């Protein structure tokens, strides 16, 4: 189906997606803030030959600083920022393509897939972060691309793409190294399928693609051992009783000392409620149990099983790391929505009601985003 035909046949979904894209463009006029400024400093120093924040080497994941450095234009810095943000929006679009292809492989109805894509695209957190210089866009692209190739037919081409996306996502946010479990499973799957000649190729490509992660891990280890990094994600693992402390913070029982409010499980609900900083433990637990119950059945496809494992290990990774900002849940949002769809089917709710409800929620989100568009544009223009 080409774009013209899609717009003609799916006018409502087309309108929702276009409006979400337009709202995402407002990030072009928003000044850099928070972690974006950290990435910018790293990018500036990187162009001078040093991966430093100030005076010492940094262990911050390198992909975002490299992207900012690539698009940096000294004569027109704002143009460089705009190009970087447009690049992130482009990655998000390709991420949605991978999401569509993944769900299509699971024999999900086309309009249900469009509902999940629309709900993700208009999500307030998605609009705020997919067009920013935060890593959410590249994480979304890599995560759903990785899942798509991890369930695709066994071929050297698909294996290389899967490993390449694993390399990118791991070097963007270290948490996603947990997806190595899926990589190991796929190596075994390919081993059972390939002949000896292709197995040798498999081993060679694995070594070549994984080497950058190993070299970077060695670099990070040396810097952290000597406590040289001026800003470090790993500081949260250096405190006394750090494991128990981080788990409590990840579960939302306590507030982690590095952040301003409770995150983790209580922040899950804020992925759906467009109120800044909203936290609710009971509501979050109900929402988590709801999508989990949706997936609970005996006849899940291979792809759905891989998705369940990926969601589970990522969520556990967030808990053990003592984190879980609202935007950290964003990458998994389509998986949560699919769980809610499966839950609806368990109650014999017709697909059309899921689709209609999704469209209503989308327009509620859009109304709020149009209001924010005017406020943000008035403030920064």
C-alpha positions in Angstrom: 0.0 0.0 0.0 1.5 3.3 -1.1 1.1 6.6 0.9 -1.7 8.0 -1.2 -3.7 4.8 -0.9 -3.1 4.6 2.8 -4.3 8.2 3.4 -7.4 7.6 1.2 -8.3 4.4 3.1 -7.2 5.3 6.6 -8.1 9.0 6.9 -8.4 9.1 10.7 -5.1 7.3 11.3 -3.4 9.4 8.7 -4.6 12.6 10.5 -3.5 11.3 13.9 0.0 10.4 12.6 0.4 13.7 10.7 -0.6 15.7 13.7 1.8 13.8 15.9 4.6 14.5 13.5 3.8 18.2 13.3 3.8 18.4 17.1 7.2 16.6 17.3 8.7 19.4 15.1 8.2 21.9 18.0 11.4 20.5 19.5 13.2 22.3 16.8 12.6 25.6 18.6 13.2 24.3 22.2 16.6 25.1 23.6 18.8 22.2 24.7 18.4 21.2 28.4 19.3 18.6 30.9 21.2 15.6 29.5 21.2 17.3 26.1 23.7 19.9 27.4 25.9 17.0 28.7 25.8 15.3 25.3 26.7 18.7 23.6 29.7 19.2 25.8 30.9 15.7 25.1 30.4 16.2 21.4 32.3 19.5 21.4 35.3 17.9 23.2 35.0 14.9 20.9 35.6 17.1 17.9 38.8 18.4 19.7 40.0 14.8 20.0 39.0 14.1 23.6 35.9 12.2 24.9 35.8 14.4 28.0 33.0 16.3 29.7 35.4 18.8 31.3 38.9 17.7 32.2 38.7 13.9 32.4 37.6 11.0 30.2 33.9 10.2 30.3 32.1 6.8 30.4 28.8 8.2 29.1 27.4 6.0 26.3 28.9 7.4 23.1 26.3 7.2 20.3 24.4 10.4 21.0 27.5 12.6 21.4 28.8 11.1 18.2 25.6 12.0 16.3 25.6 15.6 17.7 29.3 15.9 16.7 28.5 14.6 13.2 25.8 17.2 12.6 27.6 20.1 14.3 28.1 23.2 12.2 30.3 25.8 13.9 29.1 28.7 11.7 25.4 27.8 12.2 25.1 25.9 15.5 21.3 26.1 15.6 21.2 24.5 12.1 23.4 21.7 13.4 21.0 21.1 16.4 18.0 21.1 14.0 19.6 18.6 11.7 20.4 16.3 14.7 16.8 16.5 15.9 15.4 15.9 12.4 17.7 12.9 12.1 16.2 11.6 15.4 12.6 12.1 14.0 13.7 10.2 10.9 15.0 7.3 13.0 11.7 7.2 14.8 9.8 6.9 11.5 12.0 3.9 10.6 11.4 2.5 14.1 7.7 2.6 13.4 8.3 0.8 10.2 10.1 -2.0 12.1 7.3 -2.1 14.6 4.7 -2.5 11.9 6.7 -5.3 10.2 7.2 -7.1 13.5 3.5 -7.0 14.4 2.5 -8.0 10.9 4.6 -11.1 11.3 2.5 -11.9 14.4 -0.7 -12.0 12.2 -2.1 -9.0 14.0 -5.0 -7.2 12.2 -3.7 -4.3 10.2 -6.0 -1.7 11.8 -5.0 -2.9 15.3 -1.4 -2.4 14.3 -2.2 1.1 13.2 -4.0 1.7 16.5 -0.9 0.7 18.4 1.4 2.9 16.2 -1.0 5.8 16.5 -1.2 5.6 20.3 2.6 5.5 20.5 3.1 8.3 18.0 0.8 10.7 19.9 1.9 9.8 23.4 3.0 13.0 25.1 6.3 11.6 26.2 7.0 10.3 22.6 6.3 13.8 21.2 8.6 15.4 23.8 11.6 13.0 23.4 11.6 11.4 19.9 12.4 14.8 18.4 14.9 15.8 21.1 18.6 15.0 21.5 17.8 12.4 24.1 18.5 8.8 23.1 14.8 7.7 22.9 14.6 7.9 19.1 17.6 5.7 18.4 16.6 3.3 21.2 13.1 2.9 19.7 14.6 2.4 16.2 17.1 -0.2 17.4 14.8 -2.1 19.8 12.1 -2.8 17.3 14.6 -3.4 14.5 16.5 -5.8 16.7 13.3 -7.7 17.6 12.2 -7.8 13.9 15.5 -9.3 12.7 15.8 -11.6 15.8 12.6 -13.4 14.6 13.2 -13.3 10.9 14.3 -16.3 8.8 17.8 -17.5 9.4 20.2 -15.8 7.0 23.6 -14.2 7.4 22.1 -10.9 6.3 19.5 -10.9 9.0 22.0 -12.0 11.6 24.4 -9.1 10.8 21.5 -6.6 11.0 20.4 -8.0 14.3 23.9 -7.9 15.8 24.5 -4.4 14.3 21.4 -3.0 16.0 22.3 -4.8 19.2 25.7 -3.0 19.1 24.0 0.4 18.5 21.4 0.0 21.2 24.0 -1.2 23.7 26.3 1.7 23.0 23.4 4.1 23.4 22.1 3.0 26.8 24.1 0.3 28.6 20.9 -1.2 30.1 20.1 -2.8 26.8 23.0 -5.1 27.0 20.5 -7.4 28.7 19.2 -8.1 25.1 22.3 -10.2 24.7 20.2 -13.0 26.1 18.2 -12.8 22.8 21.4 -12.7 20.8 22.7 -15.8 22.5 19.4 -17.6 21.8 19.6 -16.6 18.2 23.2 -17.8 17.9 22.0 -21.2 19.1 19.0 -21.1 16.7 21.3 -20.3 13.7 23.7 -23.0 14.8 21.0 -25.6 14.6 20.0 -24.3 11.2 23.2 -23.5 9.4 25.8 -25.9 7.8 29.4 -25.8 8.9 30.5 -23.2 6.3 27.8 -20.7 7.4 28.6 -21.4 11.1 32.2 -20.2 10.5 30.8 -17.0 8.9 28.5 -16.6 11.8 31.4 -16.8 14.3 33.5 -14.4 12.3 30.7 -11.8 12.0 29.8 -12.2 15.7 33.4 -11.5 16.7 33.8 -8.5 14.4 30.5 -6.8 15.5 30.9 -7.6 19.2 34.6 -6.4 19.4 33.6 -2.6 19.7 31.5 -3.5 22.8 34.4 -5.4 24.3 36.9 -2.6 23.6 34.5 0.0 25.1 33.8 -2.2 28.1 37.6 -2.3 28.7 37.8 1.5 28.4 34.9 2.0 30.8 36.4 -0.4 33.3 39.7 1.4 33.4 38.1 4.8 33.8 35.7 3.7 36.5 38.4 1.8 38.4 40.4 5.0 38.7 37.2 7.1 39.4 38.2 9.6 36.6 34.8 10.1 35.0 33.2 13.4 35.9 29.7 12.1 35.3 29.1 8.4 35.5 26.1 6.1 35.3 28.0 3.6 37.3 28.2 5.7 40.5 24.8 4.2 41.5 26.6 0.8 41.8 29.4 2.1 44.0 27.5 2.9 47.1 27.2 0.7 50.2 24.5 -2.0 49.8 24.0 -0.7 46.3 22.1 -3.8 45.0 19.3 -3.6 47.6 19.3 0.2 47.4 18.9 0.2 43.6 16.2 -2.5 43.7 14.2 -0.4 46.2 14.5 2.6 44.0 13.6 0.6 40.9 10.5 -0.7 42.6 9.6 2.9 43.7 9.8 2.1 47.4 12.3 4.9 47.9 13.6 7.9 45.9 17.1 7.4 44.4 19.4 10.1 45.7 20.5 11.0 42.1 16.9 12.1 41.0 14.4 14.6 42.2 11.3 12.3 42.5 10.4 8.7 42.9 10.7 6.7 39.7 10.5 3.0 38.8 7.2 1.2 39.1 5.1 4.3 40.2 6.3 6.2 37.1 4.7 3.6 34.8 1.3 5.2 34.9 2.8 8.5 33.8 3.4 6.9 30.4 -0.4 7.0 29.8 -1.5 10.0 31.9 -0.2 13.4 30.4 0.5 15.0 33.8 4.2 15.9 34.3 5.7 14.0 37.3 2.5 12.0 38.0 3.2 9.0 40.1 0.8 6.3 41.4 1.9 2.9 42.7 -1.5 1.2 42.7 -2.5 2.4 39.3 0.9 1.4 37.8 0.7 -2.1 39.3 -2.8 -2.5 37.9 -1.6 -1.4 34.4 1.4 -3.7 34.5 -0.6 -6.7 35.7 -3.2 -6.0 32.9 -0.8 -6.2 30.0 1.0 -9.1 31.6 -2.3 -11.0 31.9 -3.0 -10.2 28.3 0.2 -12.1 27.2 -0.6 -15.1 29.5 -1.7 -17.8 27.1 -0.4 -21.1 25.8 -0.3 -20.5 22.1 1.9 -17.4 21.8 3.8 -17.2 18.6 7.6 -17.3 18.5 7.8 -13.6 17.9 5.5 -12.8 20.9 7.6 -15.0 23.1 10.7 -13.1 22.1 8.8 -9.8 22.8 7.7 -11.0 26.2 11.3 -12.0 27.2 12.6 -8.7 25.8 10.1 -6.7 27.8 10.7 -8.7 31.0 14.5 -8.5 31.0 14.4 -4.8 30.1 12.0 -4.1 33.0 14.0 -6.1 35.4 17.1 -4.3 34.2 15.5 -1.0 35.0 14.6 -2.2 38.5 18.1 -3.6 39.3 19.6 -0.3 38.0 17.4 1.6 40.4 15.8 3.7 37.6 12.7 4.0 35.5 11.9 7.5 34.2 8.7 7.8 32.3 10.7 8.1 29.1 12.5 4.8 29.9 9.2 2.9 29.6 8.5 4.6 26.2 10.5 2.2 24.1 8.4 -0.7 25.3 5.1 1.1 25.0 3.9 -0.7 21.8 4.5 -4.0 23.7 2.4 -2.8 26.6 -0.4 -1.8 24.2 -0.3 -5.1 22.4 -0.7 -6.8 25.9 -3.8 -4.6 26.4 -5.2 -5.7 23.0 -4.7 -9.4 23.9 -6.4 -8.7 27.2 -9.4 -7.3 25.3 -9.6 -10.3 23.1 -9.7 -12.6 26.2 -12.9 -10.8 27.2 -14.2 -11.3 23.6 -14.2 -7.6 22.9 -14.4 -7.0 19.2 -11.4 -5.5 17.5 -13.4 -2.5 16.3 -13.9 -1.3 20.0 -10.2 -1.5 20.6 -9.7 0.6 17.4 -12.4 3.1 18.2 -11.1 3.5 21.8 -7.6 4.0 20.6 -8.7 6.7 18.2 -10.6 8.6 20.9 -7.6 8.4 23.2 -5.4 9.7 20.4 -7.6 12.7 19.8 -7.6 13.5 23.5 -3.8 13.4 23.4 -3.8 15.5 20.3 -6.0 18.2 21.8 -3.6 18.5 24.7 -0.6 18.6 22.4 -2.1 21.4 20.2 -2.5 23.4 23.4 1.2 22.7 24.3 2.3 23.6 20.8 0.9 27.1 21.1 2.4 27.5 24.6 5.8 26.3 23.6 5.9 28.3 20.3 4.8 31.5 22.1 7.5 31.0 24.7 10.4 30.3 22.3 9.6 32.3 19.1 
